[in-house]
Amino acid sequence: MKTEKVNGSKAAHFKTANCYGVVLAGGRSMRMGTDKTMLLFKGRTLLDRATSLLSMTSLPLKQIYISGGEGPNRRVPDPILYQGPLCGVVATIDAIEQQDHLPVFLLAIPVDMPCLHPSLFDRLLQNAMKSEVADVVLFEQHFLPLVIRVTEQVKASFMSALNAKEQADRSFRNVTRHLHVQSLTLSQEEQVLFSNVNTPEQWEKYIQERG
């Protein structure tokens, strides 16, 4: 992992940067067999729930985007279809730059982790904003959710990974090898909040446990 000091003026610049959020919702839902973003539970879709969770952060987000697919305002289409969450992050950064300047903080969450809690997002944002070196803050053993401190250099690293020749290299795992990453620990109770809903069986289990 890289380490370097950031001078005081640059650190202060980061602390005044705006914060944005994005729900990554551009997958094919092949294992689910239907668009999982539109799955309904107690009158709300998975996409509605994820967007609502982002709105509950203690630190207000300037804007919440939805990455992938078609839909209403704040939908950010993937420039290359079905290239994974990395593509959604790059597209969202491009959308942010149309109205703001770098650096900014970007909180990215997956649409298919409905058990996530806003307190987890607060921890990510707080650590990202007070760190002098972290480009990415995430939780141990999980690449999502995460907070990216988007600078020109960090944006270039994400673009480079997205344009990699090998599909396997177009991933968060690859891009984070070249960035300063802060990994936060999770309690056993928090670990269970990271359950994915990718298959009909997982969706049924989610409904039964919360029905």
C-alpha positions as CSV (number, residue, x, y, z in Angstrom):
1,M,0.0,0.0,0.0
2,K,1.3,3.4,-0.9
3,T,2.0,6.0,1.8
4,E,2.8,9.7,1.4
5,K,2.1,12.9,3.3
6,V,-0.3,15.5,2.0
7,N,0.5,19.1,2.8
8,G,-1.9,21.2,5.0
9,S,-3.4,23.3,2.2
10,K,-4.2,20.2,0.1
11,A,-5.7,18.4,3.1
12,A,-7.9,21.4,3.8
13,H,-9.0,21.4,0.1
14,F,-10.2,17.8,0.5
15,K,-12.2,18.7,3.6
16,T,-14.2,21.3,1.7
17,A,-15.0,19.0,-1.2
18,N,-18.6,18.1,-2.0
19,C,-19.9,14.6,-1.3
20,Y,-22.0,12.6,-3.8
21,G,-23.7,9.2,-3.7
22,V,-24.4,6.6,-6.4
23,V,-26.4,3.4,-6.4
24,L,-24.7,0.9,-8.7
25,A,-27.6,-0.8,-10.5
26,G,-26.3,-1.7,-14.0
27,G,-26.0,-5.5,-13.7
28,R,-27.8,-8.0,-15.9
29,S,-29.5,-9.8,-13.0
30,M,-28.8,-13.1,-14.8
31,R,-28.8,-15.2,-11.7
32,M,-32.1,-13.6,-10.5
33,G,-33.8,-14.1,-13.8
34,T,-35.5,-10.7,-13.7
35,D,-34.4,-7.1,-13.0
36,K,-33.6,-7.3,-9.4
37,T,-33.6,-3.5,-9.0
38,M,-37.4,-3.7,-9.4
39,L,-38.0,-6.5,-6.9
40,L,-40.8,-5.4,-4.5
41,F,-40.8,-5.8,-0.7
42,K,-43.3,-4.0,1.5
43,G,-44.2,-1.6,-1.4
44,R,-40.6,-0.6,-2.2
45,T,-38.2,-1.8,-4.8
46,L,-34.6,-2.7,-4.1
47,L,-33.6,0.5,-6.0
48,D,-36.0,2.6,-3.9
49,R,-34.5,1.2,-0.7
50,A,-30.9,1.7,-1.8
51,T,-31.6,5.3,-2.8
52,S,-33.4,5.9,0.5
53,L,-30.5,4.5,2.5
54,L,-28.1,7.0,0.8
55,S,-30.4,9.9,1.7
56,M,-30.0,8.9,5.4
57,T,-26.3,9.7,5.8
58,S,-25.4,12.1,8.6
59,L,-23.4,14.1,6.2
60,P,-25.8,15.3,3.4
61,L,-24.9,14.2,-0.1
62,K,-25.1,17.0,-2.7
63,Q,-26.7,14.6,-5.2
64,I,-27.6,10.9,-5.4
65,Y,-27.1,9.2,-8.8
66,I,-28.4,5.9,-10.1
67,S,-25.9,4.2,-12.3
68,G,-27.0,1.9,-15.2
69,G,-30.1,1.1,-17.1
70,E,-32.9,3.5,-18.1
71,G,-35.1,5.6,-15.9
72,P,-35.9,9.0,-14.5
73,N,-33.6,11.9,-13.6
74,R,-30.2,11.1,-12.2
75,R,-29.9,7.9,-14.1
76,V,-26.3,7.6,-15.4
77,P,-26.1,5.2,-18.4
78,D,-23.0,3.0,-18.5
79,P,-20.8,4.0,-21.4
80,I,-20.2,0.2,-22.0
81,L,-23.0,-2.1,-21.0
82,Y,-22.5,-4.8,-18.4
83,Q,-18.9,-4.0,-17.6
84,G,-19.5,-4.1,-13.9
85,P,-19.6,-1.6,-11.1
86,L,-16.3,0.0,-12.1
87,C,-17.9,1.3,-15.3
88,G,-20.8,2.8,-13.2
89,V,-18.3,4.6,-11.0
90,V,-16.5,6.1,-14.0
91,A,-19.7,7.2,-15.6
92,T,-20.9,8.8,-12.4
93,I,-17.6,10.7,-12.0
94,D,-18.1,12.1,-15.6
95,A,-21.6,13.1,-14.6
96,I,-20.4,14.9,-11.5
97,E,-17.8,16.8,-13.4
98,Q,-20.5,18.3,-15.6
99,Q,-21.7,20.3,-12.5
100,D,-18.7,20.4,-10.1
101,H,-15.0,20.4,-10.0
102,L,-12.6,17.8,-8.5
103,P,-11.8,16.8,-5.9
104,V,-15.1,15.4,-4.6
105,F,-16.0,12.4,-2.5
106,L,-18.2,9.7,-4.0
107,L,-20.0,7.1,-1.9
108,A,-20.9,4.1,-4.0
109,I,-23.2,1.3,-2.9
110,P,-24.6,-1.7,-4.6
111,V,-28.3,-2.1,-5.3
112,D,-28.4,-5.7,-4.1
113,M,-27.3,-5.3,-0.5
114,P,-30.6,-4.3,1.1
115,C,-29.4,-4.9,4.7
116,L,-26.8,-2.2,4.6
117,H,-27.3,0.6,7.2
118,P,-26.6,4.3,6.9
119,S,-24.2,4.2,9.9
120,L,-21.8,2.1,7.7
121,F,-21.9,4.9,5.1
122,D,-21.2,7.5,7.8
123,R,-18.1,5.6,8.9
124,L,-16.8,5.5,5.4
125,L,-17.4,9.2,4.8
126,Q,-15.9,10.3,8.1
127,N,-12.7,8.3,7.6
128,A,-12.4,9.4,4.0
129,M,-12.7,13.1,5.0
130,K,-10.3,13.0,7.8
131,S,-7.6,10.9,6.1
132,E,-4.7,12.7,4.5
133,V,-3.7,9.9,2.2
134,A,-6.6,7.6,1.5
135,D,-7.9,7.6,-2.1
136,V,-10.4,4.8,-1.3
137,V,-12.0,3.8,2.0
138,L,-13.8,0.5,2.3
139,F,-14.5,-2.3,4.7
140,E,-12.3,-5.4,5.1
141,Q,-13.1,-8.2,2.6
142,H,-15.6,-6.0,0.7
143,F,-15.1,-3.7,-2.2
144,L,-18.6,-2.3,-1.8
145,P,-19.8,0.0,-0.4
146,L,-16.8,2.4,-0.6
147,V,-15.9,6.0,-0.7
148,I,-13.6,7.4,-3.3
149,R,-11.8,10.7,-2.9
150,V,-11.9,11.6,-6.6
151,T,-9.0,13.6,-7.8
152,E,-7.7,13.8,-11.4
153,Q,-5.1,11.1,-10.5
154,V,-7.7,8.8,-9.0
155,K,-10.0,9.3,-11.9
156,A,-7.2,8.4,-14.3
157,S,-6.6,5.2,-12.3
158,F,-10.2,4.2,-12.6
159,M,-10.2,5.0,-16.3
160,S,-7.1,2.9,-16.9
161,A,-8.6,-0.1,-15.1
162,L,-11.9,0.2,-17.1
163,N,-9.9,0.3,-20.4
164,A,-7.8,-2.8,-19.5
165,K,-7.5,-5.4,-22.2
166,E,-8.4,-8.3,-19.9
167,Q,-12.0,-8.4,-18.5
168,A,-10.6,-9.6,-15.1
169,D,-8.6,-6.4,-14.8
170,R,-11.7,-4.2,-15.1
171,S,-12.4,-4.4,-11.4
172,F,-12.1,-2.7,-8.1
173,R,-9.6,-5.2,-7.1
174,N,-7.3,-4.1,-9.9
175,V,-7.7,-0.4,-9.5
176,T,-7.2,-0.4,-5.7
177,R,-3.8,-2.0,-6.2
178,H,-2.6,1.4,-7.5
179,L,-4.3,3.6,-4.9
180,H,-4.0,4.4,-1.3
181,V,-6.7,2.3,0.4
182,Q,-7.9,2.4,4.0
183,S,-9.7,-0.8,5.1
184,L,-12.1,-0.5,8.1
185,T,-12.9,-3.5,10.4
186,L,-16.3,-4.9,10.9
187,S,-17.9,-6.5,13.9
188,Q,-19.6,-9.9,13.6
189,E,-23.0,-8.2,13.7
190,E,-22.0,-5.8,10.9
191,Q,-20.7,-8.6,8.7
192,V,-24.2,-10.1,8.2
193,L,-25.4,-6.7,6.8
194,F,-23.3,-7.4,3.7
195,S,-25.5,-10.2,2.3
196,N,-26.1,-10.0,-1.4
197,V,-29.5,-10.7,-3.0
198,N,-28.5,-12.2,-6.4
199,T,-30.7,-15.3,-6.8
200,P,-34.4,-16.1,-6.2
201,E,-33.3,-18.2,-3.2
202,Q,-31.5,-15.3,-1.6
203,W,-34.4,-13.0,-2.3
204,E,-36.9,-15.5,-0.7
205,K,-34.6,-15.8,2.3
206,Y,-34.5,-12.0,2.7
207,I,-38.3,-11.8,2.5
208,Q,-38.8,-14.6,5.0
209,E,-36.4,-13.1,7.6
210,R,-38.0,-9.7,7.4
211,G,-41.6,-10.6,6.5
